[in-house]
């Protein structure tokens, strides 16, 4: 079983790398942002608590974030392990996690701020099907039109220069320092996030000494091999 945390400032590509790892190693990608969005879309009791807090102008406190993460991990649908994305975000959350769970490594995707700003300002989202694009690395065939559903591509509302810089200040002030806590436990591997995504993935696997397990033969392949034998 392999259990990883993946970290880096928003726009560093950690979601892409997490999905690539999960696909080949049968891991579960646990994106905490997606978990919160599920609660809100499903109108759960937890969503009601979160909405009351945010309506009062307050940030969601650590104990609620930790409760959501614990409930998600307690589902135990990760038979071969997981990649946790978007948590922890501060020192308190990191200590909570280390007290409750053991992990194999923290994957740190390191990207300079100016590169992140350029990436985020070139992100586009299909207004119809929600597919992500980037006008630098993943351009649609037709300008600002989704390849899949032909919906219009739009900029995310929170990708303005001011919002991006605010998120980066928050990351550098609260999240980046907790890497030192993980480094003391010799859990951190740092990866140059400016390389092409396949190269980043190759370097992650090299530093983690991961090898893709052989695929089990399909039923048709097994029958063909038996007939040949």
N, C-alpha and C positions, 0 to 999 in steps of 0.2 A: 504494500500500500504506500502511495506517495501523497504527501500533503504539503502544499505550497501556498505561500502568500505571494502575490505579485504587486509591486508598488512602483509608483512613478507619478509625476505630475500629469494632470489631465491633458490628453493629446499626445502622450508619449508612445501610444500604441500598445499598452498593456492588455487591453481587451482582445485585440487581434492575436497577440502572442498566447494569451490564456486559452483561446479557442483552438489554436493550432496544437497546443499541448494536449488539450482534452480529447481532441479528435483521434490522435494516434495512440494515446495511452489509456483510453477509457476512463478518464477523469471527469469529474463534474465541475463545470465552471459556475461558481457561486459569486454572482455580482450583487453586492449589497444594494446598490442603487436599483437594480431590477426587482429585488425582493421588496423594497419600499414601494416601488411603483405598483407591484402586484397587490399589495395591501390596499393602496389607495383606489386602484381600479376595481377591486373586489369589495370595497366598502366594508372592510373588516372592523372589529372592535379596536384593533391596534391603529387602524387608519383614523378612526374617530379621535383617539387620544392624540395622535400626531397632529391632526387638523386643529384641535383645540389649542395645542401649544403654539403652533405656527400662527394661528389667528390672533393670539395674544402678543405676537411679535417676538417670540422667543425661539431659540434654536432647540432642536430635538436633543434632549440630554443624553449623556453617555449611557445611563442605565437602560433607557429604552432601546438605543441602538444595540447595546449588548444583548438585551432580551431578544430582539429580532434575529440577530446573528446566531445566538444559541439555539433558538427554536428551529432555524433553518438547518443548522448542522445536526441537530437531534433527529432529523428525519432519516438520517443514515441511508440515503439513497446513493451514497458514493462508495460502492463496494471496493473500487480500486484506488480511491483517493479523490482529492479535490484541488482546485486552484481558487483561492479566495481573493477576490478583487474588490477594492473599495473599503477595506477594513484591515487593520485599525487605522484611524486617522489622527489619533493623538496618543500621548503617553499613557493616559489612564486606560484607554481601550487596549493598548498593546499589553499592558500588565495584566488586564483581565484575560486576554486571550492566552498568554503564556501560563497563567495559573490554571486554566481550564483545559488546554489542549496542547498536544505536542505536534511539532511540524518538522519537516525535513529541510526546508530552505525558504529563504525570502529572496525572490527574484526582483532585483532593482533595475528598472529600465531607465537609464540616465540619458537625458536629452537637454541641451542648452535651452534657456528660456526663449531666445529669439527664434529658434527652430519651432518650438511649441506654439508660439504666437502665430507664426506663418501657417502652420498646419491647421490650427483651429479656425483661423480666419478664412481658410479655403475649404472647410467642411460644408457639405450640403446634405440635406435630408429630403427624401421624396415626400411630397405633401400628401400623396395618396397611399403608398404601401409602406413607407417608413424606412426604405433601404438607405444605407449610408453611402455617401460618395466623398471623395476628396479630389479637388480640382488639380492637385499636384500629382498624386499617385494613382488615383482611381477615377479617371474622367469618364463620363458617359459618352456613348458613341455620338449622340446629338447634344449640342450645347444646352445644358440645364434642363434636360429631359431624361427621365428615368428609363434605363434600358429595358426594364421588366414590364412596367405597367404604363409607361409613357406619361406619368404624372410630372408636374413641375417640380424642379429641385429648388429648395429654399434654404436660406441660411438659418441656423438655429438662433432662437431668440436670445440665448445666453452666450453667444459667441461674439458679442461686441468687444472692441478692444478694452473697454473699461471693465467689463465682466470677466474677461480672460485674465487680466492683470490682478483683479481682486482674488480670483481663485488661486492664482500662482502665489500671491502673498500668503494666503491661508495655508497652502501646501508647505511652503518654505518655513513658515512660522510654527506650524503645529505638527505636520506629518513627517517632513524630512528628518527632524531631529530624532524620531523614534527609531530610525535606522541604526543609530548608535547603540540602542538597547539590544537590537538583534545582532549587531556586530560583536558585542561582548560575548554572545553565545555562539559565535562563529557560524551564523546561519545565512549571512548575506552573500549573494553573488551579484556583482554589478555588470551590466551589459550596456555596450554603446548602442543607444537607441536611434542613432542617425543613419545606421546602415539600412539596406533594403530589408523588409520584413522576413523573407526566407533566410537571409544571412543572420539576422538576429535570433531566429528560432534555432538555427544550427549551433550558434554560440551558446545559447541557453542549454541545449541538450549536451553539448560538449562539457560545459562546466558542471552540469548535474550528473554527468556520466550516464545519461539515459540512452537506451537503445530501443528502437521500435520493436515490440514483440512480434513474432511471426503470426500471420493471420491463420486461423483455423480453416481448413478446406471446406468449401461449400458442400452440400449434400450431393450435388451433381458431380462435383470434382471427385468426391470420395467414391461414388458409384463408378465413374469412369476409370479411376485407378484400380478399383477392385476387378473390373471387367478386363482391364489390360493385364492384370496379374494372373 
